[in-house]
Amino acid sequence: MIITPPLLTPPRRAATKGMLLHCGATTVSREVVFETPTPSSTETWYPLAHRDLIHEVEEQLEGAGFLLEAESHALSHEGNRYFGVFEVSFPDRTVSDYHWIVGLRNSHDKTFPAGLVAGTHVLCCDNLAFTGEVTISRKHTRYAVRDLRHLTSRAVGQLGDRFRGLDRRIEAYRTRTLGNPTAHDLIVKAIDCRAITPIQVPQVLQEWRKPSHDEFLPRNAWSLFNAFTEAQKGLNPHAIVARSQALHGLFDGLVGIN
């Protein structure tokens, strides 16, 4: 059994300015998440408390040397589904225009297992994108609580290298110049790989042709990538995870990253 520490924690700013609002979910404080009741277990199902997942991931991140700079939390379906984001960094990191993020999810209604995913939060446009490269997934079976520490420790242990790889990946996107023909071809391919739906094409094109943010005026792969993520705003975070993974696969192929 996990015994959680007191609620006290240093105040942090909101990570995503309401970006976690989706499909009836509500952005809430960590205290509200901690007060959410956990259903009783059955013979075959042992739900994890949202609070326990948050505390365990925080402890593992800090133990691995990460700075926890911001956080946001959301609940839906009467508190049965949770999604959260932590912005993290290392003391020596100098990149300032986007943050590393760790996304958490959990459910008390058997819709999905507890999990963790790494990604980025672009500051100027408040866009989220997840790589899906570091994940934990533990079904709510009898030993879920016992295994939680081991699973989060193993996942967090990989995050440093993965996040450094994200920085290299984004730098590769920035150095890859794009013309309109290549951009238009990538938009079609994005539909094929289900990174976007056909109805989102006009918005992606608008953001590519006339970016809402000056940071994306350069005609490169990073600008187009953010045109896609701008079109994903307001989606269910679980949909954002799947679509951003597809996007990264598409753009990694473009710049020659395996």
Backbone torsions as a table, in degrees:
resi	resn	phi	psi	omega
1	MET	NA	135.8	178.5
2	ILE	-88.5	127.1	175.3
3	ILE	-101.9	114.0	-173.7
4	THR	-83.1	147.1	178.5
5	PRO	-74.0	175.0	179.6
6	PRO	-60.4	166.3	-177.3
7	LEU	-70.5	-18.8	-172.9
8	LEU	-61.8	132.4	176.6
9	THR	-154.5	148.4	178.3
10	PRO	-57.0	136.2	-179.8
11	PRO	-62.8	137.8	178.2
12	ARG	-125.3	153.6	177.7
13	ARG	-75.2	163.8	176.8
14	ALA	-68.6	139.5	-174.2
15	ALA	-80.1	-35.5	-167.5
16	THR	-134.4	15.0	173.6
17	LYS	50.3	45.6	176.6
18	GLY	87.5	5.7	-177.9
19	MET	-64.6	-14.9	-178.6
20	LEU	-84.4	-2.7	176.4
21	LEU	-68.8	123.9	-178.3
22	HIS	-164.3	143.3	168.6
23	CYS	42.0	46.0	177.2
24	GLY	87.6	-0.3	178.9
25	ALA	-77.0	160.6	-179.8
26	THR	-128.4	131.2	173.2
27	THR	-72.6	128.4	-174.4
28	VAL	-133.5	168.0	175.5
29	SER	-77.0	162.1	177.5
30	ARG	-62.4	-33.0	179.9
31	GLU	-62.4	-38.7	177.9
32	VAL	-65.9	-40.1	177.2
33	VAL	-61.5	-43.7	-178.1
34	PHE	-63.6	-30.2	-179.0
35	GLU	-83.0	-6.7	-179.6
36	THR	-67.0	123.5	-178.4
37	PRO	-67.8	146.4	176.2
38	THR	-100.2	128.5	-179.4
39	PRO	-60.8	157.3	176.2
40	SER	-69.2	147.7	178.7
41	SER	-76.6	163.8	175.1
42	THR	-120.0	-171.2	179.8
43	GLU	-67.1	-24.4	-175.8
44	THR	-122.3	-2.4	-173.9
45	TRP	-136.6	124.6	-176.6
46	TYR	-127.2	90.6	-175.1
47	PRO	-67.2	145.4	173.8
48	LEU	-91.2	136.7	175.0
49	ALA	-68.0	137.5	175.5
50	HIS	-54.1	-41.9	-177.9
51	ARG	-59.0	-44.1	-178.8
52	ASP	-64.0	-40.5	178.8
53	LEU	-62.6	-45.8	-179.6
54	ILE	-61.0	-49.5	-178.0
55	HIS	-61.8	-41.3	-177.5
56	GLU	-65.9	-43.2	-179.9
57	VAL	-67.1	-42.3	177.2
58	GLU	-57.8	-46.1	-177.8
59	GLU	-63.0	-41.7	-179.2
60	GLN	-68.9	-39.6	179.2
61	LEU	-63.3	-47.9	-179.9
62	GLU	-65.0	-37.4	177.9
63	GLY	-64.7	-26.9	179.2
64	ALA	-87.6	2.6	176.3
65	GLY	93.7	6.5	178.4
66	PHE	-77.2	146.3	169.5
67	LEU	-92.6	128.1	176.8
68	LEU	-96.3	107.3	-169.4
69	GLU	-99.4	-26.5	-177.0
70	ALA	-159.6	162.0	-179.9
71	GLU	-154.8	152.1	171.8
72	SER	-144.4	146.9	-177.3
73	HIS	-137.3	147.3	178.3
74	ALA	-142.0	148.0	176.8
75	LEU	-127.1	148.4	173.6
76	SER	-144.0	172.7	177.4
77	HIS	52.6	53.5	176.9
78	GLU	57.8	35.9	177.1
79	GLY	84.8	0.6	-177.5
80	ASN	-78.6	-19.2	179.7
81	ARG	-122.8	132.0	-176.4
82	TYR	-124.4	140.5	170.7
83	PHE	-140.8	133.5	-179.4
84	GLY	-138.7	160.5	178.9
85	VAL	-135.0	133.4	171.1
86	PHE	-117.5	131.0	170.2
87	GLU	-88.8	128.9	-175.9
88	VAL	-130.1	162.6	178.4
89	SER	-158.7	174.2	168.6
90	PHE	-109.8	151.7	-178.8
91	PRO	-56.5	-29.2	-175.5
92	ASP	-95.3	5.0	-177.2
93	ARG	-77.7	134.8	-175.2
94	THR	-111.0	-11.4	178.2
95	VAL	-65.5	134.1	-173.6
96	SER	-126.1	-6.7	-175.4
97	ASP	-95.6	-5.8	170.1
98	TYR	-149.5	155.5	-178.8
99	HIS	-109.1	152.7	165.0
100	TRP	-75.8	142.5	176.9
101	ILE	-132.9	149.8	171.9
102	VAL	-117.8	120.9	178.3
103	GLY	-99.6	138.4	178.0
104	LEU	-118.6	150.2	171.6
105	ARG	-146.3	154.6	179.0
106	ASN	-160.8	154.9	177.1
107	SER	-141.6	150.1	174.8
108	HIS	-111.9	8.9	-179.1
109	ASP	-121.0	20.7	174.0
110	LYS	67.5	19.1	-178.7
111	THR	-81.3	-32.9	177.1
112	PHE	-158.8	155.3	179.5
113	PRO	-79.6	168.1	174.0
114	ALA	-62.0	143.9	-178.5
115	GLY	-158.0	166.1	180.0
116	LEU	-138.9	139.8	179.3
117	VAL	-143.8	145.8	-178.6
118	ALA	-102.0	155.1	178.4
119	GLY	-176.1	-156.6	-177.2
120	THR	-132.5	153.9	174.8
121	HIS	-127.1	110.7	-178.3
122	VAL	-83.7	123.7	-167.8
123	LEU	-71.2	-43.7	-171.3
124	CYS	-64.0	-31.8	-176.5
125	CYS	-117.3	-0.1	177.5
126	ASP	60.2	38.0	179.7
127	ASN	-94.3	145.4	175.6
128	LEU	-109.9	145.0	171.8
129	ALA	-147.7	135.8	-178.0
130	PHE	-115.0	138.5	179.1
131	THR	-83.5	-30.8	-176.2
132	GLY	74.0	8.6	-174.7
133	GLU	-79.7	-24.2	179.0
134	VAL	-121.6	107.7	-177.8
135	THR	-134.8	150.4	166.5
136	ILE	-122.7	146.5	179.2
137	SER	-148.6	112.3	-177.1
138	ARG	-128.4	114.7	176.6
139	LYS	-64.4	154.3	-175.2
140	HIS	-82.4	66.8	178.7
141	THR	-100.0	-176.9	-168.2
142	ARG	-52.9	-39.1	-174.2
143	TYR	-103.4	24.2	-177.7
144	ALA	-60.8	-46.2	-179.1
145	VAL	-65.1	-42.7	179.4
146	ARG	-60.6	-39.9	-175.1
147	ASP	-83.9	-11.4	-172.8
148	LEU	-58.2	-46.4	-177.9
149	ARG	-62.4	-43.6	-179.8
150	HIS	-63.3	-44.2	-177.4
151	LEU	-66.3	-43.9	180.0
152	THR	-69.2	-37.0	178.2
153	SER	-61.9	-43.4	-179.7
154	ARG	-65.3	-42.2	-179.4
155	ALA	-68.1	-47.2	-178.5
156	VAL	-64.6	-31.7	178.2
157	GLY	-61.1	-23.0	178.9
158	GLN	-90.7	-13.6	-169.1
159	LEU	-64.3	-39.3	-177.0
160	GLY	-55.7	-52.5	-179.9
161	ASP	-64.1	-38.3	-178.7
162	ARG	-66.0	-41.6	-179.7
163	PHE	-68.7	-38.7	175.0
164	ARG	-61.1	-38.6	175.8
165	GLY	-63.6	-35.1	176.1
166	LEU	-61.9	-42.6	178.0
167	ASP	-60.5	-42.6	178.7
168	ARG	-65.9	-38.6	179.9
169	ARG	-62.8	-46.9	-178.2
170	ILE	-66.3	-36.2	176.0
171	GLU	-62.4	-37.6	177.0
172	ALA	-65.7	-38.1	176.2
173	TYR	-61.9	-40.3	-177.1
174	ARG	-68.0	-31.2	-176.7
175	THR	-89.0	-3.4	179.5
176	ARG	-94.5	103.6	179.2
177	THR	-70.4	141.7	179.6
178	LEU	-127.5	140.8	168.2
179	GLY	-102.3	171.4	-178.1
180	ASN	-59.3	-43.4	-179.6
181	PRO	-56.9	-44.5	-180.0
182	THR	-66.8	-40.6	178.8
183	ALA	-61.4	-44.5	-179.9
184	HIS	-64.7	-38.0	178.1
185	ASP	-64.1	-40.1	179.1
186	LEU	-66.2	-34.4	178.4
187	ILE	-64.3	-41.3	176.9
188	VAL	-64.3	-44.2	179.5
189	LYS	-64.2	-32.2	178.3
190	ALA	-64.7	-34.4	174.9
191	ILE	-66.5	-44.2	-178.5
192	ASP	-60.1	-38.5	-178.7
193	CYS	-93.2	8.6	174.8
194	ARG	64.7	29.3	172.3
195	ALA	-76.7	-27.6	173.3
196	ILE	-139.4	169.1	173.4
197	THR	-105.2	158.8	-179.6
198	PRO	-55.2	-32.4	-177.8
199	ILE	-67.3	-18.9	-179.4
200	GLN	-88.2	-8.3	-176.2
201	VAL	-57.6	-46.2	-179.6
202	PRO	-58.2	-38.7	-179.8
203	GLN	-69.3	-40.2	178.1
204	VAL	-62.9	-43.8	178.7
205	LEU	-62.5	-41.1	179.3
206	GLN	-62.3	-43.1	-179.9
207	GLU	-70.1	-28.2	176.5
208	TRP	-75.6	-44.5	-175.5
209	ARG	-76.6	-38.6	179.2
210	LYS	-136.1	80.4	-175.9
211	PRO	-57.7	141.6	177.1
212	SER	-71.5	-17.0	-175.5
213	HIS	-128.6	131.8	-176.6
214	ASP	-58.8	-27.1	-178.8
215	GLU	-60.1	-21.0	-175.8
216	PHE	-109.1	19.2	174.1
217	LEU	-68.8	-34.0	177.1
218	PRO	-57.2	140.7	-178.8
219	ARG	-87.3	79.4	-179.5
220	ASN	-138.7	175.9	-176.0
221	ALA	-65.6	-32.1	178.4
222	TRP	-64.4	-39.7	177.7
223	SER	-63.4	-44.3	-180.0
224	LEU	-68.0	-39.8	178.0
225	PHE	-55.9	-42.6	-178.9
226	ASN	-76.0	-21.1	170.6
227	ALA	-64.5	-39.5	176.3
228	PHE	-65.5	-48.4	-176.2
229	THR	-68.3	-26.9	174.5
230	GLU	-63.3	-37.7	-179.8
231	ALA	-72.1	-15.2	-178.8
232	GLN	-90.5	-4.4	-179.1
233	LYS	-57.1	137.9	177.8
234	GLY	89.1	-4.7	177.4
235	LEU	-75.3	159.1	170.0
236	ASN	-55.3	131.2	-179.6
237	PRO	-54.3	-32.5	179.3
238	HIS	-68.7	-33.4	175.1
239	ALA	-70.2	-37.3	178.6
240	ILE	-61.5	-39.4	179.0
241	VAL	-58.3	-52.1	-176.9
242	ALA	-64.0	-42.6	-176.8
243	ARG	-71.9	-36.1	178.3
244	SER	-68.8	-33.3	175.4
245	GLN	-61.5	-43.4	178.7
246	ALA	-64.1	-40.3	178.6
247	LEU	-62.6	-46.3	179.5
248	HIS	-60.7	-39.8	177.6
249	GLY	-61.3	-41.4	179.7
250	LEU	-64.7	-46.7	-176.2
251	PHE	-77.1	-30.5	174.5
252	ASP	-61.8	-39.9	176.8
253	GLY	-63.7	-36.9	179.6
254	LEU	-62.7	-42.8	-175.3
255	VAL	-96.0	2.2	174.7
256	GLY	83.4	28.2	176.8
257	ILE	-96.5	131.3	177.6
258	ASN	-77.3	NA	NA
